[in-house]
Amino acid sequence: MRILHHGAVNGVTGSCHELKISEKFGVLIDCGLFQGAETSGSGASESHLEIDFPIDHIKALIVTHVHIDHVGRIPYLLAAGFKGPIICSEPSAVLLPLVLEDAIKVGFTRNRQLINRFLKALQQQIQTVPYGEWYPVSGDLDVKLKPAGHILGSAYVECKVKSVPVTKRVIFSGDLGAPYSPLLAAPKAPYGCDVLVIESTYGDKEHASRINRKQKLQNVIEKAVEDNGLVLIPAFSIGRTQELIYELESIIHKRRNKSLTNALAWDDIEIVIDSPLASKFTEVYRTLESYWDKEARKRVQSGRHPLSFDQLTTIDDHQSHLDTVEYLKKTARPTIVIAASGMCAGGRIVNYLKALLDDQRTDILFVGYQAKGTPGYEIQRYGPRGGYVMIEGARYQVKASVHTISGYSAHADQKNLIDFVKRMKNKPTEIRIIHGDDGAKSALKQKYRGLLGSKTDIQIPTQ
């Protein structure tokens, strides 16, 4: 048995890991897109996405969740000839075709016939597995999906490998969520395993509490409204956007009928979701209410609509988007705009940034990880110093205020990642730390060493 990594070892994107049980049998866990400056060991990046490893022996793909950095290379995997099952949770099975249809339009073709042909093949390969049930991939391998609390449908993967002299348990964490994230129940640690492959996105940081981050979100809104400014929130279309809508509804609900300024009540501030994909995902999230956590379902039962309320406006067509950008640039009307992409590397957020970065009344709020090489990383790092960012070949001075609330990252922080292992009854004898910057991986390794001592082999793979 071997574990090979085809991504997410030189950063936090391109997740793709192989559990190789024999020369003739292996499975992939995720097959994601590289973003920003990150590449695979052999140079795969946004401009070089072909599958650059053997797949003849790959009998199944297991998807932890549908973020593009975990599923974006699936079209290339199918194009390379993969015809095995794509195993995922029931919510992920609903969301995956939507994510990949959009990815194909951006990276492959807008030919409807070709897109439909791909989606038909994809649907035939998707195999849904309920949380907590063992699924036999072969006589040598069973897998089980457990809720990861990252986005709707996210899972960590337990693998029971039966072909070795002694049955081994291998766990792939996918992206673990932070406790008390909106809409989602916190992930529960497994009983134990022999080998753990774990993410480390925030392996060197701890998030603010949910109360603190909600207060900070409210503070940013109040500051922007005071100077008639706009709050721009770059957010991934799936997961982050829905969580922010949920939190904003909560803030407005608690302050209904109260003044935000002399001229504006909390009930009247407009929230714009400017992303067709985010709008579509939000609709799907509403249909998957049975997978929400208890708090969210209780709100619905009380008559509230946490993902659909009066202040919420969605923008679908491109012309309306351009008109909205121009209108808000001219009027500086206090508005909260949530637009993709989360790292400002494309999508509609780019037009807002080009129009409003040099306006001191604008507030940019980052709520997710910004990978090196993306405009979001440059704005987050240099904006507070009065620096600039290059967007689509042009230089833009950052005069807007820049804020970061890491607690909305939907990723577990250092304490959560440590607790995931600490709460196991049977501690792993091997840990592989992936999906993080060098500093985050090193810091987490040191913490695990302090927790587990020398009995556990703790590795940071480089390829």
Summary of the structure (lengths in Angstrom):
residues: 463
radius of gyration: 21.9
end to end distance: 16.7
largest distance: 73.5
contacts: 1629
relative contact order: 0.13
helix: 35%
strand: 23%
